[in-house]
Amino acid sequence: MNQTANIVIIGGGVMGVSTAYHLAARGVKDIILVEKEEFFGTGATGRCAGGVRYQFATEVNIRLSLASLPMLERFEEEIGYPIDYRKCGYLFVLTNETDVAAFQRNVALQHSLGVETEWLEGDEIRRRLPLMRFDDALAGTFGPDDGLVDPNGVVMGYLKAAQRLGVRALSETEVTGFTVKGGRIQSVHTTQGEIAAPVVVNAAGPWAGVISEMAGVEVPITPLRRQWLTTTPLPEIPADFPFVIDFAQALYFHREGNGLLTGMSNPHEQPGFSQNVDPDWELTHMEAAIERMPLLERAGAASRVAGLYEVTPDAHPIFGATPLEGFYLVAGFSGHGFMHGPIAGQLMAEIILDGAAQTVDVSMLDLARFTEGRLIREYNVV
């Protein structure tokens, strides 16, 4: 398989398929999307918890949500594929004064941008969560339009829509290197052959740093394992149970089927590509989860999943061109890429075809910010 294309997109998760679809919808022909796994969306996207929210601490992340979440609301109508958007709401529970002060600033910023986040006092949190033990809750925030979306539905919807527009999608096609001449990308080498193309988009998620290194471009993206589990049915959990986040512990809960999904970030996790469940951390996680929700003692584990975050030094993504001409990057979303995947693909189409993003200004999220000291830190990371 030695082929030519106008654009090659690397990575068949939400970033790759959204970028492919939005470029094709703008009329670009001869796009090839390559994915190393057998099925699309089985990497980081397929191993995410599916949360979508407006509650962020920086203006650019909030604006990305303001553009992206309505695209998810319209998804079935526009793309023709169901994604089960459930507005259960995100409820952040705050147990220390530092977080309370930070979230007060966050809510003020969110309100200034039109996001109607609710501020809750500790007693209101305890009233809303009678099945949970939050004696130490000082305050919290609730976003009524935050919720959950089916990641597989989003990937398959964009993939099928892109293919209808002529995109060639190749699975089991792993990138092994590049041909570069005169500071410009020439071709992509894969396990299925070489693809000559003047434009390459690296949308490889946690593997984006490795892919960029093959092209001689240094990108500060670190893969970090995150894991969670789902429980057997818990009929006590009400249908309107929100996505609850114990912020100080990076511990979270939401309904999943008739049971519960719960996860907890390990602050001591070392960088790496392992997607195996760490049984020792699972015990630590479950002790903390049962402390917050005692009825979990009666539940069994229905499934266990580990996936990868793609973390940058400031927990913000990287959009756009790189020092290698023709080589673009959309990656580094630091655990929050799924919800911003729809708008990210549209912005990449604008960057490549128009020279700059138009719908949301993401110019400050360029690769050069790391060497130029222009980091924009996101406080609200779980």
N, C-alpha and C positions, 0 to 999 in steps of 0.2 A: 504494500500500500504506500506508494509514493504519490502524494497528491499536492494540489495547490489550493489555497483559500485566500480570501480577502482578509479574514480575521479568524484566528484560532483562540478559543477560550478554554482555559485549563481549569477543570474542577466542575463536577456535575452536581454540586449542592445548590442551595438557594441563590447564592451570588452568581454562579455560572449560568444557571438556567434563566434567571431574571435578566442578566446582561444579554444573553443570546436572544431572548424574546424581544427585548426593547430595541436592540439593534436591527433585528429583522423587521420589526414593526415600523421602523424608520426607513425601510426599503433596502437595507444592506443585503446583498446576495453573497453566496459562497462563504457562509459561516460554518466552521467546524467546531463542535464542542466535544472535548475529550475528558473522559472519566476513567480512573484506574480500576475502580471496582466493577463488579459484574452488573450492579444496578445503580441507577442514579439516585442521589439523595440518601445514600447509606453511610456517608462519612459523618462529619460533625453535625450537619443538618438533621440527619436521621437519628441522632443521639442527643438531641436537645429536648428540653422540657416543654417547648411550644408556647412559652409566655410572650405576650406582647403588651407594651405599656408606654404611657406618655410620661411617667414619672422619672425624669432624669435631672441631673444637677448642672448641666451646661446647656446654653442656648442652642448650639448646633445639634446636640442629641435630641433635644425636645423638638426642634424643627424637623429633624429626620422622622421622628414619630408622627408629627402632625401631617407630614406628606405620605408616610408609608402605611399607617394603620387604616386610613380611609381607602387606600388601594386594596387592602385586605377585605374591608367591608364590601367593596364592589366586586371582589374577585370572581365569585361564581357567575355574576351577571356579565362581566367583561371577558373573562378568560374561559368560562364554560366548565368549571370544575369545582366541586364542593370542597370547602376547607373547614367547616364547622367552627366558625368564630363564636366563641362563648364569652360574653362580657360578664365574667364573674367578679371582676374588680381585683386590683392588687391592694393588699393591706400591709403596709410596712409598720412593724411594731418596734418602738424605740425604747431602750432600757438604760441609756446613759445620757448625761446632760450634753456631752459634746455632739452626739448625733441629733439630739433635739434641736440644738442651735443651728446645726448645718441644714437640717430638713426644714426648719422655719425659713431659711434663706431660699432653699430649693422651691418651696411652695410659693413664695413671693414671686420668684422667677417664672414658675409655671403659670401662675395667675396672670402675669404680665403678658404672656404669650397666648392666653386664651384657654389654658388647660385648667379645668375646674376641679383641682384636687381638694379633697376635704381634709381639714385638720381635726384630729380626734384626741381627746384627753384620755388618760389611762382608764378611767371608769367606763368610758364609752367603748373602748377596746374590749374590756372584760365583759361588758354587756353583749357585744356583738359575737364574742367567741366563747360561749358558755362551756364548750367541750375542751377548752384549752386552759392552761394554768399560766397566767400572765400577771401574777401579783406584783412583779417588778416593772410592769409597763408604765412609763412616764407619759408617753404620748405616741401618736402615730399618724399616718396619712393613708387616705383611701382614694383610689382613682376609679370611679365607676365605669369608665370606658375601657379600662385595662382588662386583659383576659387571656384566653387561650385559643390557639389556632392549630390545626393539624399540619405538621411540617411536611408529611408525605404528600398531602393534597396540594400544597403550594408548589412543591417541586414538580410533581407530575402534571399539574395544570400548566405551568410555564413551559415545561418540556414539550408537551403535546402541542401547545399553541405555537411554540417556536418551530417545531417540525412541520406543522401545517404551512408555515411561512417559508419553508425550504431549508431550515437549519439541519445540517447533518450531525447527528449525535452518536458518538462512538464510545461504547463502554469497553471495559477490559483493555484500555489503551493508556498505558502509563508513560509519562514524559521521562525521557532519559537524558536529554541535553538539548542544546541549541546550536545553531550556526550563527555567528555574529561576525560581521565585516564592517570595518569603518565606523564603528560606534552605532551600528543599526542592526536590528534583528533581521535575520534572513529566513530561518526555518526552525521548526520544532522537530526534534527527534523523539520518536515514541517506540514502544515495543511492537507496534504494528507498521512501522515505517516512518518515513520523513514527510512532513507537510511544510511546503514553502509558503510563507505568508509574511506580508509587510507589517502586520499588526498582531500582537499577541497580548491577551488579557490574562493575568495571573489571578484567578479566583479560587485558589486551592486551599483556602481556609488555614487550618493549623499547619499545613504543608507548604504554605506560600513562601516562607523563608527559605526552605530547601530548594524550591523551584527557582526562586530569584537568584540564589547562590549559583545554581547551574548556569545562569545567564550572566554571572559576574556582577550582580547587583546586590548590595548588602541591605537587608530589610530586618528591622528589629521586631520580629514576631516570634513569640515563645509559645510552644504547645504545652498546655497544662491540663492534666486529667481532672475531670469532675464526674461524680457518680451519684446515682440515686436509685431508689427502688419503688416498686408499687406493691400495694398490699392486697390481700384477699378482701372480699366485700365487708364493708363497715356500714350497716344500715343506719347507724346513728348519725352519720354525716349528712347534714341537710343539703338539699339540692342547690341552695344559694351560697354554699360555703365559698369564701373568697380564696384567692391565691395569697396565702399568709407568709410573710417573711419576717423572721426574727433577725433583724438587721445586724445586731452586734455579733451574732453567732454565724451569720451567713447560712441560716437554717430555714428551709421553706417547705410548705405543704400546699397541695391543691387536690381537688377531686380528680380521680382518674377512673372512669367507668363507675362501678359501684364501690370502689375502694378509694385509696388515697395514694398520691405520689409524694414522696418526701426525699429531699436531698440536703446536703450540707457540704460547703466548700472546705477543703483541707488547707489551712493556711501554710502548712509545711510541705505541701506537694512539690516535688522536684520536677523541673522541666523534662519532658519526654513524650514519646508517642504511644505509650502503653494504653490500651483501652480495655485492660482486664480490671475487674472489680477488686479493690483492695479490701480483704475481709477484716483486717484490723481497723481500718477507718470506718467500715460499715458498723462495727460494734460501737465505736465512739459516737458516730452519727445517731444510731438508734437509742443510745442512752440519753442523748440530748433531746431527741424527738419524743421519747416516752415521757421525759420530764415535763415537756410542754403539753403533750396530749396523752394522758395516761391510758386512754382506751386502746392505744396502739399495742399495749401489752397483750391484747387478745387477738391481734391480727397476725396472719401469716404473710410471708413474702411471696408475691405472685411473680415478680420479675425483678432482675437486677441489671442495671445498665451503667456503663462508663463511656464517656465521650471526651472530646477535647475542646477546650477553649483556645482561642488564638489571641494571645495577649500582647499588647504593645505597652511601652513604658508609661503612657498616659491614659491607657484604657479607652482610646479612641481609634477609629479605623483609619486606614490609609487609602486615599482615592487618587487616581490619576497617573500622570506620566512619571517616568523614572529617568535617570541619566542615560539609559540605553534607549535610543530612539526607536519608537514603535512598540516598546514593551511597557504595558500599563498594569496597574495594580488596583485591586479592590479586595481588601482583606484586613485582618487585624481588629475585628469588631469586639474582641474581648468578652465574648459570651453573650453579646446582644445583637448578633448579626441577623439571626432569623427574622426578627421583627422589622429590621430595616432592609431586608433583601429586596422587596419590591421597588422601593425608591432608589436603592443603590444601583440596580440594573438600569433604571431610567437615567440616573445621573452619569453613569459610565457611557451610555449612548450619547449623551450631550457632550461630555468631555471629548470623546473620540471624534464625533462628527461636527461639533460646533466650536470646539476649542476650549470650552469651559462649561461647568455645570450651571444651568439656568434656574431650575426649579427650586433647589436649595443651594445656598452658597456654602460649598465645602472646600473652598480654596485654602483655608487654614489647616485642612487635614491632609496636606501633601506630605510626601516622603521627606522632603528637605527640612521639615520642622525639627526633626530629631538632631540633626547636626547644627542647626541654627538656633537651638534653644527656645523654640516656640511651642513648648508642650502645653496642652489644654487638659487639665486633669478632671476626670469624672469621679465624683465622690460616691455616687450611688451605684456601686458595683457589687454584685452578689456572686 
